[in-house]
Amino acid sequence: MQKPIGYPKVLFLISILVASVVDMGAQAQSWPSRPIRFIVPFPPGGGTDVNARIMAPRLTTALGQQVVVENRPGAGGMLGAELVAKSAPDGYNMVIATIGPIAINPSLYSKMTYDPAKELAPVSITGEVPNGLVVHPTLPAKSLKELIALAKQRPRELNYGSSGPGAGDHLAGEMLNVMAGIRMTHVPYKGGPPAMVDLMSGNIQLIFATLATSMPYIRAGRVRTLAVASAQRFALLPDVPTVAEAGVPGFAINNWAGVFVAGGTPRPIIERLNSEIVKALAPPDVRQKLLEMGLVAGTNTPEQFTSYIQAETVRWARVVKDAGIKLD
């Protein structure tokens, strides 16, 4: 029979628990007392970078401390995500991460340097970052059906770029390979903007680029859009069909981004950050500005975001398995 815990020991344990709760509350009340680092795990100019730089000055005003955006690209967003995952759980480091390093990569890699489910705490989704299938103007394909026919005639000769291994645009290309019965060659980059530069230079033929990255070049006629990867058409490109409409039924990728802090960050800090992010993205002029840049703003609660990520992780595990993709 197990010996019962003595009364003095019980009091001691309760006192420790109360002290930790009080300390956590005091820490949250005094937060923030110094600048906050806002990590963008991709190069400047992409959708997550634009999103962060629009939010940062509004969060600076609301929190009374400078929110400093810092680009830390690499490994399809995993380097920046890992940096925050391994940081102190005090709310002074946050990352705007995308679907890849959070919900896709756990299925792509047998071992990751961080556990997104345990070492990153969701704060709020910040919206969708729709992808468009854009091609070099000289590519002899004016529609998705023509692109698929060309890819079947020239297996492995068409190169598609991505913002990194495991990123949403990488999986979009692999999904198209599987669902259309073609074989294009993946060329990873350290972010969407470098891939877009190589597309316009003709070094690659196509990319499922975020519209935040590609919209200026679409408007300028430097690239051609064949379809959008999301389930619905994009408001600023109403004449461009979805991939499903253009000939690959059932194809849809909901590329999202959201803010995370280190796992174990006190709940009051997460709630304060969530509240200020919701306020920062609420004004109609902010949402319109983001839309014009290729982003669809949206927010939710930490609980809603956590549940959404869990569902997305299960969904992408099936996609990765069906596509037979492994990156290590």
C-alpha positions as CSV (number, residue, x, y, z in Angstrom):
1,M,0.0,0.0,0.0
2,Q,1.4,3.4,-1.0
3,K,2.2,5.7,1.9
4,P,0.0,8.8,1.9
5,I,1.7,12.2,1.4
6,G,2.1,14.0,4.7
7,Y,0.1,17.1,5.5
8,P,3.2,19.4,5.6
9,K,4.4,18.1,2.2
10,V,0.9,18.7,0.7
11,L,1.1,22.3,1.9
12,F,4.6,22.7,0.5
13,L,3.5,21.4,-2.9
14,I,0.4,23.7,-2.9
15,S,2.6,26.7,-2.0
16,I,4.9,25.9,-4.9
17,L,2.0,25.7,-7.3
18,V,0.4,28.9,-6.0
19,A,3.8,30.7,-6.3
20,S,4.3,29.6,-9.9
21,V,0.8,30.7,-10.8
22,V,1.3,34.1,-9.1
23,D,4.7,34.5,-10.8
24,M,3.2,33.6,-14.2
25,G,0.5,36.2,-13.7
26,A,3.0,38.9,-12.6
27,Q,5.1,38.1,-15.7
28,A,2.1,38.4,-18.0
29,Q,1.1,41.7,-16.4
30,S,4.5,43.3,-16.9
31,W,4.8,41.9,-20.5
32,P,6.1,43.4,-22.7
33,S,8.9,45.3,-21.0
34,R,11.3,45.1,-24.0
35,P,11.2,44.8,-27.8
36,I,9.6,41.8,-29.4
37,R,11.3,39.9,-32.3
38,F,8.9,38.9,-35.1
39,I,10.5,36.2,-37.2
40,V,9.6,35.8,-40.8
41,P,11.1,32.4,-41.9
42,F,11.3,33.5,-45.6
43,P,13.1,36.2,-47.6
44,P,11.7,39.8,-47.8
45,G,8.9,40.4,-50.4
46,G,6.9,37.2,-49.9
47,G,3.4,36.8,-48.5
48,T,4.4,36.2,-44.9
49,D,6.8,39.1,-45.0
50,V,4.2,41.5,-46.3
51,N,1.7,40.2,-43.6
52,A,4.2,40.7,-40.8
53,R,5.3,44.1,-41.9
54,I,1.7,45.4,-42.0
55,M,1.0,44.0,-38.5
56,A,4.3,45.0,-36.9
57,P,3.7,48.8,-36.5
58,R,0.2,48.3,-35.3
59,L,1.4,45.8,-32.7
60,T,4.1,48.2,-31.7
61,T,1.6,50.9,-31.0
62,A,-0.8,48.5,-29.1
63,L,1.9,46.8,-27.0
64,G,4.0,49.9,-26.3
65,Q,7.2,48.1,-27.3
66,Q,8.9,47.9,-30.7
67,V,8.0,44.8,-32.7
68,V,11.0,44.2,-34.9
69,V,10.5,42.1,-38.1
70,E,13.5,39.8,-38.8
71,N,13.8,37.6,-41.9
72,R,15.4,34.2,-41.2
73,P,14.9,32.1,-44.3
74,G,15.9,28.6,-44.9
75,A,14.8,25.0,-45.1
76,G,11.3,25.9,-46.3
77,G,10.6,28.0,-43.2
78,M,11.8,25.5,-40.7
79,L,14.9,27.5,-39.6
80,G,12.8,30.4,-38.5
81,A,10.2,28.2,-36.9
82,E,12.9,26.2,-35.0
83,L,14.5,29.5,-33.7
84,V,11.2,30.4,-32.0
85,A,10.4,26.9,-30.9
86,K,13.8,26.7,-29.0
87,S,13.5,30.3,-27.6
88,A,12.5,31.1,-24.0
89,P,8.7,30.8,-23.5
90,D,8.2,34.5,-22.6
91,G,6.5,36.0,-25.6
92,Y,9.5,38.0,-26.8
93,N,10.0,35.9,-29.9
94,M,7.2,35.0,-32.3
95,V,7.1,33.6,-35.8
96,I,4.6,33.9,-38.7
97,A,4.7,30.4,-40.0
98,T,3.0,28.7,-42.9
99,I,1.4,25.4,-43.5
100,G,4.8,23.8,-44.5
101,P,6.9,23.9,-41.3
102,I,3.8,23.4,-39.1
103,A,1.4,20.9,-40.7
104,I,3.2,19.3,-43.7
105,N,6.8,18.7,-42.7
106,P,6.0,16.4,-39.7
107,S,4.9,13.9,-42.4
108,L,7.7,14.6,-44.8
109,Y,10.6,14.2,-42.4
110,S,11.2,11.2,-40.2
111,K,12.9,13.4,-37.7
112,M,12.6,17.2,-37.3
113,T,14.8,19.5,-35.1
114,Y,11.6,20.8,-33.4
115,D,8.2,19.5,-32.6
116,P,5.6,22.0,-33.9
117,A,2.8,20.4,-31.9
118,K,4.7,20.7,-28.6
119,E,7.3,23.4,-29.0
120,L,5.2,26.0,-30.7
121,A,2.0,27.6,-29.3
122,P,-0.6,28.8,-31.8
123,V,-1.7,32.4,-31.3
124,S,-3.9,33.2,-34.3
125,I,-4.2,32.4,-38.0
126,T,-3.6,35.6,-40.0
127,G,-5.2,34.5,-43.2
128,E,-4.8,32.6,-46.4
129,V,-2.0,33.1,-48.9
130,P,-3.5,31.8,-52.1
131,N,-1.2,30.2,-54.7
132,G,-1.4,30.7,-58.4
133,L,0.0,28.4,-61.0
134,V,2.2,30.9,-63.0
135,V,4.3,30.1,-66.0
136,H,7.0,31.8,-68.0
137,P,5.4,33.8,-70.9
138,T,7.3,31.8,-73.6
139,L,6.0,28.4,-72.3
140,P,3.7,27.0,-75.1
141,A,0.8,26.3,-72.8
142,K,-2.1,28.8,-72.5
143,S,-4.2,26.6,-70.2
144,L,-3.7,24.0,-67.5
145,K,-4.9,21.3,-69.9
146,E,-2.2,22.3,-72.4
147,L,0.4,22.4,-69.6
148,I,-0.6,18.8,-68.6
149,A,-0.4,17.7,-72.2
150,L,3.0,19.3,-72.6
151,A,4.3,17.7,-69.4
152,K,3.2,14.3,-70.6
153,Q,5.0,14.8,-73.9
154,R,8.2,15.9,-72.0
155,P,8.4,14.0,-68.8
156,R,10.8,15.5,-66.2
157,E,11.8,18.3,-68.6
158,L,9.5,20.9,-67.0
159,N,11.0,22.4,-63.9
160,Y,8.7,23.8,-61.2
161,G,10.1,26.0,-58.4
162,S,9.1,26.2,-54.8
163,S,9.9,28.4,-51.7
164,G,11.6,25.3,-50.2
165,P,11.2,21.6,-49.5
166,G,7.9,20.8,-47.8
167,A,6.4,24.3,-48.5
168,G,2.8,24.6,-49.8
169,D,4.0,25.4,-53.3
170,H,6.2,22.3,-53.3
171,L,3.3,20.0,-52.3
172,A,1.1,21.7,-54.8
173,G,3.5,20.7,-57.6
174,E,3.6,17.2,-56.3
175,M,-0.2,17.0,-56.0
176,L,-0.4,18.1,-59.6
177,N,2.1,15.4,-60.6
178,V,0.1,12.7,-58.9
179,M,-3.4,13.9,-59.8
180,A,-2.7,14.7,-63.4
181,G,-0.4,11.7,-64.0
182,I,2.6,13.8,-65.0
183,R,6.2,14.1,-63.8
184,M,7.7,17.5,-63.4
185,T,11.0,18.2,-61.6
186,H,11.1,20.1,-58.3
187,V,13.6,22.9,-57.9
188,P,13.6,24.3,-54.3
189,Y,14.6,27.8,-53.4
190,K,15.1,29.7,-50.2
191,G,11.7,31.5,-50.5
192,G,9.2,32.5,-53.1
193,P,10.8,35.7,-54.4
194,P,14.1,34.0,-55.5
195,A,12.0,31.4,-57.3
196,M,10.0,34.1,-59.0
197,V,13.2,35.8,-60.2
198,D,14.4,32.5,-61.8
199,L,11.0,32.0,-63.4
200,M,11.1,35.4,-65.1
201,S,14.7,34.6,-66.2
202,G,13.5,31.4,-67.8
203,N,15.6,29.1,-65.6
204,I,12.4,27.3,-64.5
205,Q,9.1,27.0,-66.4
206,L,6.5,27.3,-63.6
207,I,5.7,27.7,-59.9
208,F,2.7,27.6,-57.7
209,A,3.7,31.0,-56.3
210,T,1.8,32.8,-53.6
211,L,-0.2,35.6,-55.2
212,A,1.4,38.0,-52.7
213,T,4.7,37.2,-54.5
214,S,3.4,37.0,-58.1
215,M,0.7,39.7,-58.4
216,P,3.0,42.6,-59.4
217,Y,4.5,40.4,-62.1
218,I,1.1,39.1,-63.2
219,R,-0.1,42.7,-63.6
220,A,3.0,43.7,-65.5
221,G,2.6,40.7,-67.9
222,R,6.0,39.2,-66.9
223,V,4.3,35.9,-66.0
224,R,1.1,34.2,-67.0
225,T,-1.4,32.7,-64.6
226,L,-3.1,29.4,-65.6
227,A,-5.0,28.7,-62.5
228,V,-5.3,29.3,-58.7
229,A,-4.7,26.4,-56.3
230,S,-7.4,27.2,-53.7
231,A,-10.9,25.9,-53.7
232,Q,-12.4,29.2,-54.8
233,R,-11.3,31.8,-57.4
234,F,-9.3,34.8,-56.2
235,A,-11.3,38.0,-56.0
236,L,-8.7,40.1,-57.9
237,L,-8.3,37.5,-60.6
238,P,-12.0,36.6,-61.3
239,D,-11.3,35.2,-64.8
240,V,-8.6,32.8,-63.7
241,P,-10.1,29.3,-62.9
242,T,-9.2,27.1,-60.0
243,V,-7.0,24.1,-60.8
244,A,-10.1,21.9,-60.1
245,E,-12.2,23.9,-62.6
246,A,-9.3,23.9,-65.2
247,G,-9.1,20.1,-65.4
248,V,-8.0,18.5,-62.2
249,P,-11.1,17.8,-60.2
250,G,-10.7,17.7,-56.4
251,F,-7.4,19.6,-56.4
252,A,-7.3,22.3,-53.7
253,I,-4.6,23.7,-51.4
254,N,-5.5,26.1,-48.6
255,N,-2.1,27.8,-48.0
256,W,-2.4,29.6,-44.7
257,A,-0.1,31.6,-42.3
258,G,-0.4,32.3,-38.6
259,V,1.5,33.5,-35.6
260,F,3.2,31.2,-33.0
261,V,5.3,31.7,-29.9
262,A,7.4,29.2,-28.0
263,G,5.4,26.4,-26.3
264,G,4.9,27.0,-22.6
265,T,4.4,30.7,-23.0
266,P,2.0,31.9,-20.3
267,R,-1.6,31.9,-21.4
268,P,-2.2,35.6,-20.6
269,I,0.6,36.6,-22.9
270,I,-0.8,34.4,-25.7
271,E,-4.3,35.9,-25.2
272,R,-2.9,39.4,-25.2
273,L,-1.1,38.8,-28.4
274,N,-4.1,37.2,-30.0
275,S,-6.3,40.2,-29.0
276,E,-3.9,42.7,-30.6
277,I,-3.4,40.6,-33.8
278,V,-7.2,40.4,-34.2
279,K,-7.4,44.2,-33.8
280,A,-4.5,44.8,-36.1
281,L,-6.1,42.8,-39.0
282,A,-9.7,44.0,-38.4
283,P,-9.8,47.4,-40.2
284,P,-11.4,47.2,-43.7
285,D,-8.5,49.3,-45.1
286,V,-6.0,46.9,-43.8
287,R,-7.8,43.9,-45.2
288,Q,-8.2,45.6,-48.6
289,K,-4.5,46.5,-48.6
290,L,-3.6,42.9,-47.9
291,L,-6.1,41.6,-50.6
292,E,-4.5,43.9,-53.2
293,M,-1.2,42.3,-52.3
294,G,-2.6,38.8,-52.7
295,L,-3.5,38.0,-49.1
296,V,-6.9,37.2,-47.6
297,A,-6.8,38.3,-44.0
298,G,-8.5,36.3,-41.2
299,T,-8.1,35.6,-37.5
300,N,-9.3,33.1,-34.9
301,T,-8.7,32.1,-31.3
302,P,-5.7,30.0,-30.1
303,E,-8.1,27.1,-29.5
304,Q,-9.6,27.3,-32.9
305,F,-6.2,27.6,-34.5
306,T,-4.9,24.6,-32.6
307,S,-7.8,22.5,-33.8
308,Y,-7.4,23.7,-37.4
309,I,-3.7,22.8,-37.4
310,Q,-4.5,19.3,-36.0
311,A,-6.9,18.7,-38.8
312,E,-4.5,20.1,-41.4
313,T,-1.7,17.8,-40.2
314,V,-3.9,14.7,-40.6
315,R,-5.0,15.9,-44.0
316,W,-1.5,16.5,-45.3
317,A,-0.2,13.2,-43.9
318,R,-2.6,11.5,-46.3
319,V,-1.4,13.7,-49.2
320,V,2.2,13.0,-48.5
321,K,1.6,9.3,-48.2
322,D,-0.4,9.1,-51.4
323,A,2.3,11.1,-53.2
324,G,5.0,8.9,-51.8
325,I,7.2,11.8,-50.8
326,K,10.0,11.6,-48.2
327,L,12.7,14.2,-47.7
328,D,15.1,12.2,-45.6
